[in-house]
Each structure stands twice: as C-alpha cells, then as structure tokens.
C-alpha cells in the first residue's frame, strides 16, 4: 500500500500484517507503520511478517540479532501479537 492510500484500508477490530524484508533493514519503516495502525485502532492485533528467511545471508545469528530488535519493538507496541519469518521461495 502506498503512503497516500493506506488510510483507506485501516479499520477498527482488524488484524494487520506488517510485512517487511529481513535483508533490507534500511527500508523497514516498522515504527512508522506500527504507530499508524495503533493511532487508527488502539485495539488492533498486529502480526509482523519478515520475508526472505531463506536468503543466503540469513543465518541463526542474523535471526537472533533481528529478533532482539523486533522484541524491542514489541515492548514499545503492545498491539504486536506475533512475529514470524517466511520464505519467499519455499514453504518455510
């Protein structure tokens, strides 16, 4: 969703998927999207979905570091209900 149109898709009592590329941290903008969702619906349930878990640069140490960053976000945003990682090429 583009920045100009996203407000059309925010509604009360919804579950939101905030999808981001694990290997492109510079463009996550997670705090922006989390604040946006929470300001629209303080009771929202947000699932963070990190893609590209199968990328060659993603290993256990990398995921551990990312996990710490995401856990820190989860402590700031109570609406985060789950954090998952998915593959873009297989059924992981």
Steps between C-alpha positions, in 0.01 A plus 500: 500500500638838415536773759221704341237223495558294813241681715222356284593154628514569874195395698404414856528146640730375227804281481788665321794334329803727488727335246866589465811366328743356755803588289405862428499657847555853369152500346298332773319810634343267758455762770318726253254226402453380857424854620263548207304185576488566875385859447215373284404210729648471847356147530652378175680171481821518295701210364849588380602290200868497401556371148809349335593276793652268240744761367866395509592777746235397754637255757431425866717788624337743258153390614605530862610862444182580308295330771650728765407808294147374444457404866598856588229627264249259654571647842411847365194391300263282699290429192769268356358155561746288303824517304557246224755442225411360159676390186430665170600192301391196702246392760706600805 
